[in-house]
Amino acid sequence: MHPSARPRYYPRVGASPEELLERFIDRGDVAAMETLVAGTRRRLLGAARRIGAAQDAEDTVQNA
């Protein structure tokens, strides 16, 4: 993945993706994981549409 393709900082919560993942792993911070998922949802759906798996991706992000 190109380095500029992913958000490096989530200003709404004041954290980087790495910090959010650490919060989830270390403390079970569900809100941190929800923030990460929300930040990648659009790219995930776009990629899934390109490979013909849009419904699977939509199901996945709705259940995440």
Summary of the structure (lengths in Angstrom):
residues: 64
radius of gyration: 12.8
end to end distance: 22.0
largest distance: 36.2
contacts: 143
relative contact order: 0.13
helix: 72%
strand: 3%
